[in-house]
Amino acid sequence: MSNPLSDKYDSCLITERRDLASELWTIRVRPEAPFAFRPGQYATLGVDLDGRVLERPYSIVSAPEEAELEFFIEMIPGGALTPHLHRLGAGDHLLMRKRPKGIFLRQGLDPDRAHLFLATVTGIAPFASILRQLSRSFGQGGGPHRIMLVQGASYPHEFGYQQEMIDLETRLSGFRYVPTVSRPWDEPSWQGETGRAEDVLRKYSDEFGIGPRTGVVYLCGHPGMIATARAVMRRRGLDDSEILEEQYWPEGKAPTGAA
Ligand SMILES: Cc1cc2nc3c(=O)[nH]c(=O)nc-3n(C[C@H](O)[C@H](O)[C@H](O)COP(=O)(O)OP(=O)(O)OC[C@H]3O[C@@H](n4cnc5c(N)ncnc54)[C@H](O)[C@@H]3O)c2cc1C
């Protein structure tokens, strides 16, 4: 007789956990069966609560060619699932729907345009996936793509992939990474860009030549950032095919209740 859980879900072993802050961490997982996906897609992760699966979508950080899947997760106080996920470490298992979903980044990167990726904290995930894939495909110094990644966070310790992105800048000649912090007064040693991602968008769009038919903007994460950035880019003349978005939750929706 078929098991309704194993029909829909694979069990994944958590092989590694890296904590960046008390409520922000990355995990690497090994699914029990091969899991094919494209950069920009997400997996649906869950936990089994007495036969009822509590699940949510999580963008995949890893490149499709990696043996394990990687995720970057923020715990939401009062959230339904994240407090459960937060308790899991290396050696524990979670459930994952057998198929990936999502159409963000589906159209691939046009080598004739500049690409501006804008992320809030964990919204870097799909961009990290495609950048890892590009660096594997093109190797040292290669790649026809012009890409700028602007990642916003309140504090520098939330960037998560900062060193990896700095290393990628040296490997992918057309790539530039700009981390920006919105609470610099709490971090006097921070030397980098300041302001929210959407606040510095105009400056970097100018610098990077993002305009109608010359650039594409990709927005991922916080709904407020996405709404503001979309409005800025529309005022600049970009049409909807040039502004792509992956919104992590609906504007104004509160967490659904403590676990
Ligand atoms: C396509 C997609 C990809 C996603 N990828 C990721 C990812 O890579 N990493 C990740 O951590 N989350 C990601 N999310 C969000 C994730 O699916 C959950 O919504 C989140 O983990 C909260 O789940 P929860 O059950 O604990 O909270 P719930 O009880 O479901 O409450 C949800 C509410 O929590 C708040 N909330 C959710 N996420 C955040 C956040 N990051 N910052 C502030 N408030 C928030 C919002 O008010 C939201 O309405 C993604 C969502 C989508 C739709």
The ligand as an ORCA input file, in Angstrom:
! r2SCAN-3c Opt
* xyz 0 1
  C       8.953     31.342     -3.553
  C       9.351     31.542     -2.104
  C      10.667     31.303     -1.703
  C      11.035     31.492     -0.372
  N      12.330     31.291     -0.018
  C      12.720     31.516      1.259
  C      14.082     31.355      1.640
  O      14.945     31.002      0.822
  N      14.412     31.573      2.950
  C      13.465     31.969      3.877
  O      13.819     32.141      5.058
  N      12.170     32.141      3.521
  C      11.781     31.911      2.267
  N      10.464     32.059      1.912
  C       9.484     32.354      2.995
  C       9.031     31.010      3.609
  O       8.305     30.256      2.664
  C       8.144     31.206      4.843
  O       7.123     32.138      4.555
  C       8.929     31.711      6.040
  O      10.004     30.810      6.339
  C       8.026     31.830      7.280
  O       7.419     30.586      7.526
  P       6.665     30.364      8.895
  O       5.771     29.171      8.732
  O       7.616     30.285     10.040
  O       5.811     31.681      9.051
  P       4.241     31.857      8.806
  O       3.490     31.454     10.029
  O       3.849     31.218      7.511
  O       4.160     33.419      8.672
  C       4.471     34.046      7.443
  C       4.667     35.509      7.752
  O       5.936     35.681      8.371
  C       6.519     36.876      7.921
  N       7.763     36.531      7.197
  C       8.010     35.457      6.415
  N       9.286     35.470      5.954
  C       9.847     36.582      6.467
  C      11.123     37.164      6.378
  N      12.115     36.608      5.667
  N      11.341     38.331      7.036
  C      10.376     38.902      7.770
  N       9.128     38.410      7.904
  C       8.863     37.275      7.256
  C       5.513     37.562      7.037
  O       4.721     38.410      7.841
  C       4.700     36.398      6.529
  O       3.421     36.760      6.105
  C      10.066     31.897      0.585
  C       8.745     32.124      0.177
  C       8.394     31.966     -1.145
  C       6.958     32.245     -1.551
*
